Amino acid sequence: MKGNTGKILFADLSKCSLTEEHLPEDVYASFLGGYGLGVKFIYDHMKPGVDPLGPGNILGFTTGVLVGTPAMSGNRFTACAKSPLTGTWGDSNCGGYFGPALRRAGFDAVFVTGVAPSPVYLFLDNGRAEICPAGDLWGKDTTETEEVLKERLGSDIQIACVGPAGENLSLISGIIHDRGRAAGRSGLGAVMGSKKLKAIVARGNQEIPMADPEAAKKLRSKWVKDLLARPSAQKFRKYGTVDHVASSTFSNDAPVRNWAGVGLRDFPQATAISDDHVLQYEKKKYACWQCPLVCGGIYEVPAGPYAVAEAHKPEYETCAMFGSNLLNDNLEAIIMLNDICNRMGLDTISTAATVAFATECFEKGLIDEKTAGGLKLSWGDHAAVVEAVKQIGRREGPLGQLLADGSRVAAQRIGGEALQYAIQIQGQELAAHDPRYGPSWGTYYKVDATPGRHTQIGLVIYENGGGIPGLDLGKITKYQFTGKGQAAAKVQNIMHALYSAGLCMQVILRSDISCWPEFLSAVTGEDYDLARLEETGARIAALRQAFNIREGLPVTEFQLPGRSYGNPPLDAGPLEGIVIDVASMTREYYEAQKWDPASGKPLRQRLQELGLGYVISDIYSNS
């Protein structure tokens, strides 16, 4: 990598010890950073079978080789660990400013193990690391935590922290940065809370080494100009992800009434929570570090029952899950719900899905008003949703206790037929994208090592008339595609590599795909093309899969909920009668990855090809 790497910090909170090491450069060349680096380090350093909420679980905060460089959107960091929500490999990435700050503080990644005897935070300050007491921060929400730390340490710091949900080990809690950027999925806030780690703070002004910084700057100028000339980018700069809340509802890409409804019939008022209706509450634009798309916003509801100031813009997933999936057309309530989740440190997707599950259970008499804490849960009752989310965030009252660990755990507690109304896979609630609309959603939800993953979007866009500019799968490998499942594997591998390098999905989807090998070559000094990216992603995918196999998980038996693929099919709307053959696409995906379709294990030869031969004895020891 020609010196484009920094230190790795390992913090053992049980021993209150900090150690640093430099990983071999070939690790970065093989995995690019992000969750690629995360799974390599955690797989190699953590034994299988650890309690996700115990001292043996390793929690990683990783950056990619393009983070903090001129590469467009090189600003993401990834949190990763064994997920307490699913028991599988878990990773979740986040934008904002923390990723570049971590690298400029002198660290490419931080890995945390053990449990502190009392609450602490990690302070990374220009190459120096310190474990600091955080007893006075425990119990504060994420916004309050940031305010206290910036008053104490200075306004030039960046913070990733948990709120009360993570402290109370909610399995649907996430990690929050900059008051509203979230690494929300996989319950990793609970891992952070279990370690009594309130926050990681980063500050630094160290230069990030690059092989050819002048070339990288010129590439940025070239490709930003190309990006911003595209109509899709211009529209995205204005609206961000909320440009398609209504259209996704009417196409039934967005779920309606806990995935059982039809948008055109049951939620025709979806325009009230989409497009310009959302923008009217925007006070100013928000951009992640050096991102040309500037798709975020700071929002305000000035008065009324849902008055809120300085809130982050609710994105598509939040608007759909708290909107159409609950038949809630009150946008001001959605803005407040987004802010509550950010302050409490909750994943908006899982939280809203769990409330929708509870609403259907209430409707069908599976839970009563007493269990619901006095609330009469019903579709479209935004006031009840707001109160329910407040209780979930602090695990308060009977309803908060019931729902704080997500819909699968709640269904198990309720019993009976409740589980069929929990729209989740392996414990993780599905995002606001229906496989009946884009069949590859179903493949990715099922086969990814982090079940329910929704950011492998490239092929889904292909299926619906779009595409990543410049991406021609036929030119990447000589593989002859005979099914969508096979193409899904190749697209997913490319996305694995680009995400691990530290890039944002939204910029990837609107940029010419050829720009990324050019940025990687300029920054690292190595030769990159799309074929190398695809191979790198395949390596990352295989090791994440091996993590789950080594844990003894029956990965091929993870079950999608019937409603997500058409069992029963919808009775009206554009997806009427559609049933998806997820089994065939899954088989094609495994075959394209060179994994055994029966067991999900990467084949021995495939592991050797990818430089992962040492994994063979781990996953084939009992076969």
ZIVEN-V928677 format. One record per backbone hydrogen bond with DSSP energy under -1.0 kcal/mol. NH is the residue of the N-H (numbers start at 0). CO is the residue of the C=O. Records with the same first field share a line. If there is no record, write none. Layout:
BEGIN
NH = CO / CO
END
This chain:
BEGIN
3 = 0
6 = 105
7 = 20
8 = 108
9 = 18
10 = 110
11 = 16
12 = 112
16 = 11
18 = 9
20 = 7
26 = 23
28 = 24
29 = 25
30 = 26
31 = 27
33 = 62
35 = 32
36 = 32
37 = 33
38 = 34
39 = 35
40 = 36
41 = 37
42 = 38
43 = 39
44 = 40
45 = 41
53 = 50
56 = 53
58 = 111
59 = 79
60 = 109
61 = 77
62 = 107
64 = 31
65 = 500
66 = 63
67 = 73
68 = 65
73 = 70
74 = 72
75 = 501
76 = 93
77 = 61
78 = 91
79 = 59
80 = 89
82 = 87
86 = 82
89 = 80
91 = 78
93 = 76
100 = 96
101 = 97
102 = 98
103 = 99
104 = 100
105 = 102
106 = 101
107 = 6
109 = 60
110 = 8
111 = 58
112 = 10
113 = 54
115 = 194
119 = 195
120 = 131
121 = 198
122 = 129
123 = 200
124 = 127
125 = 202
126 = 104
127 = 124
129 = 122
131 = 120
133 = 118
136 = 133
137 = 133
139 = 136
141 = 342
144 = 140
145 = 141
146 = 142
147 = 143
148 = 144
149 = 145
150 = 146
151 = 147
152 = 148
153 = 149
157 = 201
159 = 199
160 = 175
161 = 197
164 = 343
166 = 162
167 = 163
168 = 165
169 = 164
172 = 169
173 = 344
174 = 182
175 = 160
176 = 180
179 = 176
180 = 176
182 = 174
183 = 181
188 = 172
191 = 187
192 = 188
193 = 189
194 = 190
195 = 192
196 = 191
197 = 119
199 = 159
200 = 121
201 = 157
202 = 123
205 = 103
210 = 522
211 = 521
215 = 211
216 = 212
217 = 213
218 = 214
219 = 215
220 = 216
221 = 217
222 = 218
223 = 219
224 = 220
225 = 221
226 = 222
227 = 223
229 = 226
233 = 229
234 = 230
235 = 231
236 = 232
237 = 233
238 = 234
239 = 235
241 = 238
242 = 239
243 = 240
247 = 243
248 = 244
249 = 245
250 = 246
252 = 247
253 = 247
256 = 323
257 = 324
259 = 256
260 = 255
265 = 261
266 = 262
269 = 266
271 = 268
272 = 269
273 = 270
274 = 241
276 = 273
277 = 274
278 = 274
279 = 275
280 = 277
281 = 278
282 = 297
283 = 297
285 = 295
288 = 95
290 = 287
295 = 285
297 = 283
298 = 310
299 = 280
300 = 307
306 = 303
307 = 300
310 = 298
312 = 296
318 = 314
319 = 315
320 = 316
321 = 317
324 = 319
325 = 322
327 = 322
330 = 328
333 = 329
334 = 330
335 = 331
336 = 332
337 = 333
338 = 334
339 = 335
340 = 336
341 = 337
342 = 338
343 = 339
344 = 340
345 = 340
346 = 171
350 = 346
351 = 347
352 = 348
353 = 349
354 = 350
355 = 351
356 = 352
357 = 353
358 = 354
359 = 355
360 = 356
361 = 357
362 = 358
363 = 359
364 = 361
365 = 360
371 = 367
372 = 369
373 = 368
374 = 371
379 = 325
380 = 377
381 = 379
384 = 380
385 = 381
386 = 382
387 = 383
388 = 384
389 = 385
390 = 386
391 = 387
392 = 388
393 = 389
394 = 391
395 = 390
399 = 395
400 = 396
401 = 397
402 = 398
403 = 399
405 = 402
409 = 405
410 = 406
411 = 407
412 = 408
413 = 409
414 = 410
417 = 414
419 = 416
420 = 417
421 = 418
423 = 421
424 = 427
427 = 424
429 = 422
432 = 430
433 = 252
436 = 433
437 = 433
440 = 437
442 = 438
443 = 439
444 = 440
445 = 441
446 = 442
447 = 443
451 = 444
452 = 449
456 = 454
460 = 456
461 = 457
462 = 458
464 = 461
465 = 460
470 = 467
474 = 471
475 = 472
476 = 472
486 = 482
487 = 483
488 = 484
489 = 485
490 = 486
491 = 487
492 = 488
493 = 489
494 = 490
495 = 491
496 = 492
497 = 493
498 = 494
499 = 495
500 = 496
501 = 498
502 = 497
507 = 503
508 = 504
510 = 507
512 = 468
514 = 511
515 = 512
517 = 513
518 = 514
519 = 515
520 = 516
521 = 517
522 = 518
523 = 519
524 = 520
532 = 528
533 = 529
534 = 530
535 = 531
536 = 532
537 = 533
538 = 534
539 = 535
540 = 536
541 = 537
542 = 538
543 = 539
544 = 540
545 = 541
546 = 542
547 = 543
548 = 544
549 = 545
550 = 546
551 = 548
552 = 547
554 = 552
556 = 553
557 = 554
563 = 560
564 = 561
565 = 561
566 = 561
575 = 572
576 = 569
577 = 574
579 = 564
581 = 579
584 = 580
585 = 581
586 = 582
587 = 583
588 = 584
589 = 585
590 = 586
591 = 587
592 = 588
594 = 589
595 = 600
599 = 595
602 = 593
606 = 602
607 = 603
608 = 604
609 = 605
610 = 607
611 = 606
614 = 611
615 = 612
618 = 614
619 = 615
622 = 619
END
